[in-house]
């Protein structure tokens, strides 16, 4: 039992009594500073407290107490989210799930595992690789992000082109509802169970419908063979056209990633340089996997497509070590921006891949109009773009320019038939941009679903949806805080 704390906040003292183990609650300002935002650092607020439950029962007790006393609360994983989904806007009690980090069970025969929400994404693959299995969703932050956070945001990754995003790999969930009730969704992975797809509803709900405390995931057998191609283009449009051409041949690569010149500059200046030519305009990383028969034929077709699109150089990884270096170079892309810019804002739009050339051209225009550099890193195969707007928060007006440029990039995505997020979520960052793809009546219908689960709106309030008819209010409030 946690002893009485040195604070006059009666709720903090009472919450502490619901927890076991040392250091199970933080409430001093200096401790709370680390929890005032997630990876979207432009907008910050201090929480009321941070609690660290060890199991589902403790989570439920905390939620029940908060619900009874009308205390706002939210769940948090590793804090690697990029849209402000874990930012405590309302003086929330943050329920940190990082101590719930066990691999509860592994069922290789039925190809599934049960993990707690604080289990690190990459750790799951590392824990089962000796048995010949892996977990497919692979966001760039997989070395740090938690599977619980991946469920909240429906995270994707480089290999979602072939294998899908998080929701395609979730077989069951244990969830604490906003009133503290514990429910179990799914039937041990048995498909086509009757009733509504509540697993699909919870996955990607950004922590607004409940708190996930156990996750049953699908694990996959390691592919028999994989090969990776690296292609350099002197024109971004040629590289973009090659992406569509490869898919048109009937090949579905496991991954197709592209970086433009500015992004290449950053990754070569950071931790894992691989020697990309300094004058190159685009690099395309393509991976195919599966049974050995047919892989070489696919590689030949990919090389031929790249050649037909004026590739400067194209090569196949000669070893697993070389392949790993190429991927490390790509996966450090976001963090690498710190090597060339004091600050950056990453966006997450999705477009039909056939529209890549015109969208990239328009993003370049937005860069010129704003006076800010924009680096482009994207999952080219499924049209998930990540324009990174580079700015200096210490320079007056730069933050506002970055926000406006990021919003303009998302508007372009919506205008060509795409949408505003593929894997990072809406959070607080893209609330008003939801109007680019939904009408007021559509937004209202979705908020009514939220109210069924979260009627008092105590759980992660102010996220995901704008209020119908209140266009621009959130953005104005954010700008007021920034200025």
C-alpha positions as CSV (number, residue, x, y, z in Angstrom):
1,X,0.0,0.0,0.0
2,X,1.3,3.5,-0.9
3,X,1.7,5.6,2.2
4,X,0.1,9.0,2.7
5,X,1.6,11.6,0.4
6,X,2.7,15.2,1.2
7,X,0.0,16.9,-0.7
8,X,-3.3,18.6,0.2
9,X,-5.0,17.1,-2.8
10,X,-7.3,14.6,-1.3
11,X,-7.9,12.8,-4.6
12,X,-4.2,12.2,-5.1
13,X,-3.9,10.7,-1.7
14,X,-7.0,8.5,-2.3
15,X,-5.8,7.4,-5.7
16,X,-2.4,6.4,-4.2
17,X,-4.2,4.1,-1.8
18,X,-5.6,2.1,-4.7
19,X,-2.1,1.3,-6.0
20,X,0.5,-1.2,-4.8
21,X,4.3,-0.9,-5.1
22,X,6.7,1.9,-4.6
23,X,6.6,5.1,-6.6
24,X,3.2,4.3,-8.0
25,X,2.1,7.9,-8.3
26,X,3.7,11.2,-9.4
27,X,2.3,14.6,-8.4
28,X,5.1,17.1,-8.0
29,X,5.4,19.6,-10.9
30,X,9.0,18.7,-11.7
31,X,7.9,15.1,-12.2
32,X,4.8,15.9,-14.2
33,X,6.8,18.0,-16.8
34,X,7.7,14.8,-18.6
35,X,4.0,14.0,-19.2
36,X,2.8,17.4,-20.5
37,X,2.7,16.2,-24.1
38,X,3.5,13.2,-26.3
39,X,5.5,13.4,-29.6
40,X,3.4,16.4,-30.7
41,X,5.4,18.9,-28.6
42,X,3.8,22.1,-29.8
43,X,0.9,21.9,-27.4
44,X,1.6,21.2,-23.7
45,X,-0.4,20.9,-20.4
46,X,0.5,19.5,-17.0
47,X,-1.6,16.5,-15.7
48,X,-3.0,16.5,-12.2
49,X,-1.1,13.3,-11.4
50,X,0.4,10.2,-13.1
51,X,-0.4,6.8,-11.7
52,X,1.3,3.5,-12.5
53,X,-1.1,0.5,-12.1
54,X,0.4,-3.0,-12.2
55,X,-2.7,-4.9,-13.5
56,X,-6.2,-4.6,-14.9
57,X,-7.8,-4.6,-11.4
58,X,-5.8,-1.5,-10.4
59,X,-6.7,0.2,-13.7
60,X,-10.4,-0.5,-13.0
61,X,-10.2,0.8,-9.4
62,X,-8.6,4.1,-10.6
63,X,-11.2,4.5,-13.4
64,X,-14.0,3.8,-11.0
65,X,-12.7,6.4,-8.6
66,X,-12.2,9.0,-11.3
67,X,-15.7,8.4,-12.7
68,X,-17.3,8.6,-9.2
69,X,-15.6,12.0,-8.5
70,X,-15.8,13.4,-12.0
71,X,-12.0,13.6,-12.4
72,X,-10.9,13.7,-16.1
73,X,-8.4,10.9,-16.9
74,X,-6.6,9.3,-19.9
75,X,-4.3,6.4,-20.6
76,X,-0.7,6.7,-21.8
77,X,1.8,4.3,-23.2
78,X,5.3,5.3,-24.2
79,X,4.4,8.8,-25.2
80,X,5.7,8.3,-28.8
81,X,2.4,9.3,-30.4
82,X,2.6,12.2,-32.9
83,X,-0.8,13.9,-32.8
84,X,-1.3,14.9,-29.1
85,X,-3.5,12.0,-28.2
86,X,-1.9,11.6,-24.8
87,X,-1.7,15.4,-24.0
88,X,-3.6,16.1,-20.8
89,X,-5.8,19.0,-21.9
90,X,-8.1,19.0,-18.9
91,X,-5.8,18.5,-15.8
92,X,-6.3,14.7,-16.2
93,X,-5.1,11.9,-14.1
94,X,-2.8,10.1,-16.5
95,X,-3.0,6.3,-16.2
96,X,0.4,5.2,-17.4
97,X,0.4,1.6,-18.5
98,X,4.2,1.1,-18.8
99,X,4.4,-1.2,-15.8
100,X,1.9,-3.6,-17.5
101,X,4.6,-5.0,-19.8
102,X,4.3,-8.8,-19.8
103,X,4.1,-11.3,-22.5
104,X,1.3,-13.2,-20.8
105,X,1.1,-16.2,-23.2
106,X,2.3,-17.5,-26.5
107,X,0.4,-20.0,-28.6
108,X,2.5,-20.9,-31.6
109,X,0.2,-23.7,-32.7
110,X,-2.7,-21.2,-33.2
111,X,-0.3,-18.3,-34.1
112,X,-1.3,-15.9,-31.4
113,X,0.1,-14.2,-28.3
114,X,-1.4,-12.3,-25.4
115,X,0.4,-9.2,-24.2
116,X,-0.2,-6.4,-21.7
117,X,-0.5,-2.9,-23.2
118,X,2.9,-1.7,-22.0
119,X,4.7,-4.4,-24.0
120,X,7.1,-2.9,-26.5
121,X,6.3,-3.6,-30.1
122,X,9.7,-4.7,-31.3
123,X,10.2,-6.8,-28.1
124,X,7.4,-9.1,-29.2
125,X,9.2,-10.0,-32.5
126,X,12.5,-10.4,-30.7
127,X,10.9,-12.7,-28.1
128,X,9.5,-15.1,-30.6
129,X,12.0,-14.9,-33.5
130,X,13.8,-18.0,-32.2
131,X,10.6,-19.9,-32.8
132,X,10.4,-18.7,-36.4
133,X,7.6,-16.1,-35.8
134,X,7.2,-12.3,-35.8
135,X,4.7,-9.6,-35.2
136,X,4.0,-7.7,-38.5
137,X,3.0,-4.1,-37.6
138,X,6.3,-2.2,-37.6
139,X,5.9,1.6,-37.0
140,X,9.2,3.5,-37.1
141,X,9.1,3.9,-33.3
142,X,8.7,0.1,-32.8
143,X,11.8,0.0,-30.6
144,X,10.0,2.2,-28.1
145,X,6.3,2.3,-28.7
146,X,3.9,0.0,-26.9
147,X,1.4,-2.4,-28.4
148,X,-1.4,-0.7,-26.3
149,X,-0.5,2.6,-27.9
150,X,-0.5,0.9,-31.3
151,X,-4.0,-0.3,-30.7
152,X,-5.2,3.2,-29.6
153,X,-3.8,4.8,-32.8
154,X,-4.2,1.8,-35.2
155,X,-0.5,2.2,-36.0
156,X,0.9,1.1,-39.3
157,X,4.4,0.9,-40.5
158,X,6.6,0.2,-43.5
159,X,5.2,-3.3,-44.1
160,X,1.5,-2.5,-43.9
161,X,1.3,-2.4,-47.7
162,X,1.2,-6.2,-47.7
163,X,0.4,-7.1,-44.1
164,X,-2.0,-4.3,-43.0
165,X,-2.1,-2.1,-40.0
166,X,-2.6,-3.0,-36.3
167,X,-6.3,-3.7,-36.6
168,X,-5.6,-6.6,-39.0
169,X,-3.5,-8.3,-36.3
170,X,-5.8,-7.9,-33.2
171,X,-7.8,-11.0,-32.2
172,X,-9.0,-10.0,-28.8
173,X,-9.0,-7.2,-26.2
174,X,-9.6,-6.8,-22.6
175,X,-10.9,-3.2,-22.0
176,X,-11.7,-1.1,-18.9
177,X,-14.7,1.1,-19.8
178,X,-14.9,4.7,-18.6
179,X,-17.2,3.6,-15.7
180,X,-14.6,1.0,-14.5
181,X,-16.3,-2.1,-15.9
182,X,-14.0,-4.7,-17.4
183,X,-15.1,-6.3,-20.7
184,X,-13.6,-8.9,-23.0
185,X,-13.9,-8.6,-26.8
186,X,-13.2,-11.4,-29.3
187,X,-13.4,-15.1,-28.9
188,X,-9.9,-16.4,-28.7
189,X,-9.3,-15.4,-32.3
190,X,-12.2,-17.4,-33.8
191,X,-13.2,-15.5,-36.9
192,X,-16.7,-14.3,-37.8
193,X,-18.1,-14.3,-34.3
194,X,-21.6,-12.9,-34.1
195,X,-22.4,-9.3,-33.1
196,X,-20.8,-6.0,-33.8
197,X,-17.1,-5.7,-34.5
198,X,-16.2,-4.0,-31.2
199,X,-12.6,-4.9,-31.6
200,X,-12.5,-2.9,-34.8
201,X,-14.3,0.0,-33.1
202,X,-11.9,0.2,-30.1
203,X,-8.8,-0.2,-32.3
204,X,-8.0,3.3,-33.6
205,X,-10.4,5.1,-31.2
206,X,-7.5,7.0,-29.7
207,X,-8.2,6.2,-26.1
208,X,-11.6,7.8,-26.1
209,X,-13.8,4.7,-25.6
210,X,-11.9,2.6,-23.1
211,X,-8.5,1.6,-21.7
212,X,-7.1,-1.6,-23.2
213,X,-5.4,-3.8,-20.6
214,X,-4.8,-7.0,-22.5
215,X,-4.3,-7.7,-26.2
216,X,-4.4,-10.9,-28.2
217,X,-2.4,-10.5,-31.3
218,X,-1.8,-12.5,-34.5
219,X,1.7,-13.7,-35.0
220,X,3.1,-14.7,-38.4
221,X,5.6,-17.3,-39.6
222,X,8.8,-15.8,-40.8
223,X,8.9,-15.6,-44.6
224,X,11.1,-18.2,-46.3
225,X,13.0,-15.5,-48.1
226,X,13.1,-11.7,-48.4
227,X,15.1,-9.4,-50.7
228,X,15.5,-5.7,-50.6
229,X,16.1,-3.2,-53.5
230,X,17.5,0.3,-53.2
231,X,16.9,2.6,-56.2
232,X,18.1,6.2,-56.8
233,X,16.2,8.6,-59.0
234,X,17.2,12.1,-60.3
235,X,13.6,13.1,-60.4
236,X,11.0,12.5,-57.7
237,X,8.3,12.1,-60.3
238,X,10.2,9.2,-61.9
239,X,10.4,7.4,-58.5
240,X,6.7,8.1,-57.9
241,X,5.7,6.6,-61.2
242,X,7.9,3.6,-60.5
243,X,5.8,2.9,-57.4
244,X,2.6,2.6,-59.4
245,X,4.3,0.7,-62.2
246,X,5.5,-2.0,-59.8
247,X,2.1,-2.5,-58.3
248,X,0.6,-2.6,-61.9
249,X,2.9,-5.6,-62.7
250,X,0.9,-7.7,-60.1
251,X,3.7,-7.6,-57.5
252,X,2.6,-6.6,-53.9
253,X,5.9,-5.8,-52.1
254,X,6.1,-6.2,-48.4
255,X,7.2,-2.6,-48.3
256,X,7.8,0.4,-50.6
257,X,9.4,3.4,-48.9
258,X,10.5,6.7,-50.5
259,X,12.5,9.7,-49.2
260,X,13.2,12.9,-51.0
261,X,16.4,15.0,-51.2
262,X,15.8,16.9,-47.9
263,X,15.0,13.7,-46.0
264,X,18.1,12.0,-47.5
265,X,20.2,15.0,-46.3
266,X,18.8,14.4,-42.7
267,X,19.3,10.6,-42.5
268,X,22.8,10.8,-43.9
269,X,23.7,13.4,-41.2
270,X,22.2,11.3,-38.4
271,X,23.0,7.9,-36.8
272,X,22.8,5.4,-39.7
273,X,24.3,6.9,-42.9
274,X,24.6,4.5,-45.8
275,X,26.2,6.7,-48.4
276,X,23.3,8.0,-50.4
277,X,24.5,10.3,-53.2
278,X,24.3,13.9,-52.0
279,X,22.8,15.2,-55.3
280,X,20.1,12.5,-55.6
281,X,16.5,13.6,-55.6
282,X,14.8,10.5,-54.3
283,X,15.5,7.1,-52.9
284,X,13.1,4.2,-53.2
285,X,13.4,1.2,-50.8
286,X,11.5,-1.9,-52.0
287,X,11.2,-5.2,-50.1
288,X,9.6,-8.5,-51.3
289,X,9.1,-11.6,-49.2
290,X,7.5,-15.0,-49.3
291,X,8.3,-18.5,-50.5
292,X,11.7,-18.7,-52.3
293,X,10.2,-19.7,-55.6
294,X,9.3,-16.6,-57.6
295,X,11.2,-14.1,-55.5
296,X,14.0,-13.7,-58.1
297,X,11.4,-13.2,-60.8
298,X,9.8,-10.4,-58.8
299,X,13.2,-8.8,-58.2
300,X,13.9,-8.9,-62.0
301,X,10.6,-7.2,-62.7
302,X,11.2,-4.5,-60.1
303,X,14.7,-3.8,-61.6
304,X,13.2,-3.5,-65.1
305,X,10.5,-1.1,-63.9
306,X,13.0,1.1,-62.2
307,X,15.2,1.1,-65.3
308,X,12.2,2.1,-67.4
309,X,11.7,5.1,-65.1
310,X,15.2,6.5,-65.6
311,X,16.7,5.2,-62.4
312,X,20.3,6.4,-61.9
313,X,21.3,3.3,-59.9
314,X,19.5,0.3,-58.5
315,X,20.9,-2.5,-56.4
316,X,19.8,-5.5,-54.4
317,X,21.1,-6.0,-50.8
318,X,23.9,-8.5,-50.8
319,X,23.6,-9.5,-47.2
320,X,21.3,-9.3,-44.2
321,X,23.7,-6.7,-42.7
322,X,23.3,-4.5,-45.7
323,X,19.6,-4.8,-45.7
324,X,19.4,-4.0,-42.0
325,X,21.6,-0.8,-42.6
326,X,19.2,0.4,-45.3
327,X,16.2,-0.1,-43.0
328,X,17.9,1.5,-40.0
329,X,18.6,4.5,-42.2
330,X,15.0,4.8,-43.3
331,X,13.5,4.1,-39.8
332,X,15.4,6.9,-38.2
333,X,14.0,9.4,-40.7
334,X,11.8,11.4,-38.3
335,X,14.4,11.7,-35.5
336,X,17.1,12.5,-38.1
337,X,15.4,15.8,-38.8
338,X,17.1,17.1,-35.7
339,X,20.3,17.0,-37.6
340,X,19.2,19.7,-40.0
341,X,16.4,21.6,-38.1
342,X,15.8,22.8,-34.5
343,X,12.1,21.6,-34.8
344,X,9.8,19.7,-37.1
345,X,6.1,19.0,-37.5
346,X,5.3,15.6,-39.1
347,X,2.1,15.1,-41.0
348,X,0.4,11.9,-42.0
349,X,-1.9,12.2,-45.0
350,X,-3.0,9.4,-47.3
351,X,-3.6,9.6,-51.1
352,X,-4.2,7.3,-54.0
353,X,-0.7,6.3,-55.0
354,X,-1.4,7.3,-58.6
355,X,-1.6,10.9,-57.4
356,X,1.8,11.0,-55.9
357,X,3.5,13.2,-58.5
358,X,1.0,16.0,-58.4
359,X,0.6,15.9,-54.6
360,X,4.4,16.1,-54.1
361,X,4.5,19.0,-56.5
362,X,1.8,20.8,-54.5
363,X,3.7,20.1,-51.2
364,X,6.7,21.7,-52.8
365,X,4.6,24.8,-53.6
366,X,3.4,24.9,-50.0
367,X,7.0,24.8,-48.9
368,X,7.9,27.8,-51.1
369,X,4.8,29.8,-50.1
370,X,5.5,29.2,-46.4
371,X,9.2,29.8,-46.6
372,X,9.8,26.5,-44.6
373,X,11.6,23.4,-45.9
374,X,9.4,20.3,-46.1
375,X,11.1,16.9,-46.1
376,X,9.0,14.0,-47.5
377,X,9.2,10.4,-46.1
378,X,6.4,8.1,-47.1
379,X,5.1,4.6,-47.3
380,X,4.9,5.0,-51.1
381,X,3.2,1.7,-51.8
382,X,0.0,2.6,-49.9
383,X,0.1,6.3,-50.4
384,X,0.7,7.2,-46.8
385,X,2.7,10.5,-46.9
386,X,4.7,12.0,-44.0
387,X,5.6,15.6,-44.9
388,X,7.9,16.9,-42.3
389,X,7.7,20.7,-41.9
390,X,11.0,22.1,-40.6
391,X,10.9,25.2,-38.5
392,X,12.5,27.0,-35.5
393,X,10.2,27.4,-32.5
394,X,12.4,30.2,-31.2
395,X,11.8,32.3,-34.4
396,X,8.7,34.4,-34.0
397,X,5.9,33.2,-36.3
398,X,7.6,30.0,-37.4
399,X,5.4,27.7,-35.3
400,X,2.3,29.2,-36.7
401,X,3.7,28.9,-40.2
402,X,4.5,25.3,-39.6
403,X,1.0,24.5,-38.4
404,X,-0.6,26.3,-41.4
405,X,1.7,24.5,-43.8
406,X,1.0,21.1,-42.2
407,X,-2.7,21.8,-42.5
408,X,-2.3,22.8,-46.1
409,X,-0.6,19.5,-46.9
410,X,-3.5,17.6,-45.4
411,X,-6.0,19.6,-47.4
412,X,-4.2,18.6,-50.6
413,X,-4.4,14.9,-49.6
414,X,-8.2,15.3,-48.9
415,X,-8.7,17.2,-52.2
416,X,-7.3,14.3,-54.3
417,X,-9.5,11.7,-52.7
418,X,-7.3,10.8,-49.7
419,X,-7.6,11.5,-46.0
420,X,-5.8,13.2,-43.1
421,X,-4.2,10.3,-41.3
422,X,-3.0,6.8,-42.0
423,X,-1.5,5.8,-38.7
424,X,-0.6,8.7,-36.4
425,X,-4.2,9.5,-35.4
426,X,-6.1,12.8,-35.1
427,X,-5.5,13.6,-31.4
428,X,-5.6,17.4,-31.0
429,X,-3.3,18.1,-34.0
430,X,-5.8,17.4,-36.7
431,X,-9.1,18.0,-35.1
432,X,-10.2,20.8,-37.4
433,X,-8.8,19.0,-40.4
434,X,-11.4,16.3,-39.8
435,X,-13.7,18.8,-41.6
436,X,-11.7,18.2,-44.7
437,X,-13.2,14.6,-44.9
438,X,-16.4,14.7,-42.7
439,X,-19.5,16.8,-42.7
440,X,-21.0,18.1,-39.4
441,X,-23.6,15.4,-39.5
442,X,-21.0,12.7,-40.0
443,X,-18.9,14.1,-37.1
444,X,-22.0,14.2,-34.9
445,X,-22.8,10.6,-35.7
446,X,-19.4,9.5,-34.6
447,X,-19.5,11.5,-31.4
448,X,-22.8,9.9,-30.5
449,X,-21.0,6.5,-30.7
450,X,-18.4,7.9,-28.3
451,X,-21.1,9.0,-25.9
452,X,-22.4,5.5,-25.6
453,X,-19.1,4.4,-24.1
454,X,-18.0,7.6,-22.6
455,X,-21.2,9.5,-21.6
456,X,-19.6,11.9,-19.1
457,X,-16.7,12.6,-21.5
458,X,-14.1,12.1,-18.7
459,X,-11.9,9.8,-20.7
460,X,-9.5,11.7,-23.0
461,X,-11.9,14.6,-23.7
462,X,-11.1,17.1,-26.4
463,X,-9.5,14.6,-28.8
464,X,-10.3,13.2,-32.2
465,X,-13.5,15.1,-33.1
466,X,-14.3,18.9,-33.4
467,X,-17.6,20.1,-32.1
468,X,-20.1,20.4,-34.9
469,X,-20.5,24.1,-35.9
470,X,-17.5,25.3,-34.0
471,X,-15.0,25.4,-37.0
472,X,-11.6,26.8,-36.1
473,X,-12.1,27.2,-32.3
474,X,-9.5,24.5,-31.4
475,X,-6.9,25.9,-33.8
476,X,-7.5,29.4,-32.4
477,X,-7.1,28.2,-28.9
478,X,-3.8,26.4,-29.8
479,X,-2.5,29.6,-31.4
480,X,-3.4,31.6,-28.4
481,X,-1.4,29.2,-26.1
482,X,1.6,29.3,-28.5
483,X,1.6,33.0,-28.7
